[in-house]
Amino acid sequence: MTQVTPENIKDFFEQAAKAYGDAWKVQADYYDGLVRRNAQAMTDLADARVASFNEMRESKTFNQAFEANLAFEEKVREGLVALQEENTKSWEKLVDELKGIYTPAKKAAKAPAKKAPAKKAA
């Protein structure tokens, strides 16, 4: 059992303050990256939509216009799948970092490892 002393209390609060500060930074970095990725993806999709509208406008036949729209739809699918994968990886990284911050370091066992009992000869 840990004794409650002024030094232990001070150490506890210092560790807690450091953990909260580290967690704040990690979370801020995560949300900053999330906003940047999502904004970039939406910008790219908007640019692709404008380009597809231009292709549709310049098309000579309905089939050409339809194919331009299908190409845009495929780009949307690919872009959103890539965005989801990046966001998922970023989320997993955030969770791992927060676990590292808030999980107390395990102290090495001071007792020697137990040996298996010797087998008795019959």
QUIQUI-V369682 format. One record per backbone hydrogen bond with DSSP energy under -0.5 kcal/mol. CO is the residue of the C=O (numbers start at 1). NH is the residue of the N-H. If there is no record, write none. Layout:
CO/NH + CO/NH
//
This chain:
3/5 + 5/9 + 6/10 + 7/11 + 8/12 + 9/13 + 10/14 + 11/15 + 12/16 + 13/17 + 14/18 + 15/19 + 16/20 + 17/21 + 18/22 + 19/23 + 20/24 + 21/25 + 22/26 + 23/27 + 24/28 + 25/29 + 26/30 + 27/31 + 28/32 + 29/33 + 30/34 + 31/35 + 32/36 + 33/37 + 34/38 + 35/39 + 36/40 + 37/41 + 38/42 + 39/43 + 40/44 + 41/45 + 42/46 + 43/47 + 44/48 + 45/49 + 46/50 + 47/51 + 48/52 + 49/53 + 50/54 + 51/55 + 52/56 + 53/57 + 54/58 + 55/59 + 56/59 + 61/65 + 62/66 + 63/67 + 64/68 + 65/69 + 66/70 + 67/71 + 68/72 + 69/73 + 70/74 + 71/75 + 72/76 + 73/77 + 74/78 + 75/79 + 76/80 + 77/81 + 78/82 + 79/83 + 80/84 + 81/85 + 82/86 + 83/87 + 84/88 + 85/89 + 86/90 + 87/91 + 88/92 + 89/93 + 90/94 + 91/95 + 92/96 + 93/97 + 94/98 + 95/99 + 96/100 + 97/101 + 98/102 + 99/103 + 102/104
//
